[in-house]
Amino acid sequence: MSDDYKQMWKDLGLNLEAHDMLLNVLGNAYKDIYLAQINRPEGMGYFDFVMSEVHGLRIKELIDEKAQGRKIIGSYCVFVPEEIVLAANATLVGLCSGADFAVEEVEKYLPRNTCALIKSAFGFKLGKVCPYLESADMVVGENTCDGKKKAYESLGSLIDNLYVMDLPQMKSEQGKAILKGEYYRFKEAVEKLTGVAITAESLKNAIKTVNAKRSAIHRLSELRKADPVPISGLDALLANQVFFYDNPARFTESVNKICDELEKRIQDKQGAVPAKTPRILLSGCPMAVPNWKLPWIVETSGAVIVGEESCVGERGTRNLVDESCDTVDKMMGAITDRYFKVDCAIFTPNQERLNHIVEMAENYKADGVIHYGLQFCQPYIMESIPVEKALEGKNIPTLRVETDYGMEDAGQLKTRVQAFIEQLR
Ligand code: BJ8
């Protein structure tokens, strides 16, 4: 690592020793899992570069933006509208992380039976290892599951710029009104932070930018319906993960470039794996970098992942904001309409999600579904039972998996996944 980067991390207040440790873990996992793959599209070179510079060049870009007066806003949930952030001339970055860190310290703040995603957010703060978090001028927490909701009360004592967004729990008209009210409150907070008043023009442009980013991901997803599938699930997941912190325009361009290549691969019947390889749909909790454990197990056990029903995947990216509105109020309404369709398991009842999983399994021609629940995640683990029933009703085999970020259960998981794949053949 260059001395410039070291100085930059030091200026951000990172613990350099702990941060080096984290980068080593990340680099080794990437090498073992990603660079070990064969038949990768050439366009994935861009994502290899992004990952090698994830705490380097991208952070430097953010610091340069800050020097020019632009604000950085961090978020832990796909309910935080990037459109509003961009329209106020700020940058949104995802903060969820997929690795355990500073576990002992974390357990001074949170009970042991808290999901790994929440613990990891605390670990990255307490260990002082996340340059995204440390460069954020505002961090948005959202009242989704009980774990996050209560955790933000403690996180507020560690982060002085925490903003909490309330969210409804039911998909009713009142629920939508709550969300809309919260989006207006957020708009005001962002305008106050940046000193920039959002106009119809800036909001329209922001909607177009985010729609373009989501459309590129939709295009990528569409191409995964082919057999042989032209890209591995691991690579597609990586694109979905990078979605949260790359520059939006550059990300869109890079994903579209890969799609051009994948279209050519499909014409040539060239796959990331041979035709007729068992196809898996993953469904459940989000997988943040570097949480690649389950996809890696699946794809080294003779199957390929063809879709993710996840917030780091189709649940987070499907649906665009209507671009035809011409006033800020109408656009705020269109933004609310789009986000209100996100079928997170915190909603009750949540039939929409069950329908969407069945629909995805059919559309992506999945031979089976693996439902992934993070240990202690009540909403998704409870919902995994109705999910399994809905899929059983359509004769789609399902495997329910509960795990965390540790590797202790990798062997046992692999045995279960292999047996499931065997049953699909
Ligand atoms: S919209 S899925 S990103 S809340 S895994 S912290 S649910 S106990 S992450 Fe999420 Fe927004 Fe919903 Fe999506 Fe709680 Fe479960 Fe932990 Fe979770």
Boltz pocket constraint, residues with backbone or C-beta under 6 A from the ligand:
constraints:
  - pocket:
      binder: B
      contacts: [[A, 76], [A, 77], [A, 78], [A, 79], [A, 115], [A, 116], [A, 117], [A, 118], [A, 144], [A, 145], [A, 146], [A, 147], [A, 148], [A, 284], [A, 285], [A, 286], [A, 311], [A, 342], [A, 344], [A, 345], [A, 346], [A, 374], [A, 376], [A, 377], [A, 378], [A, 379], [A, 380]]
      max_distance: 6.0
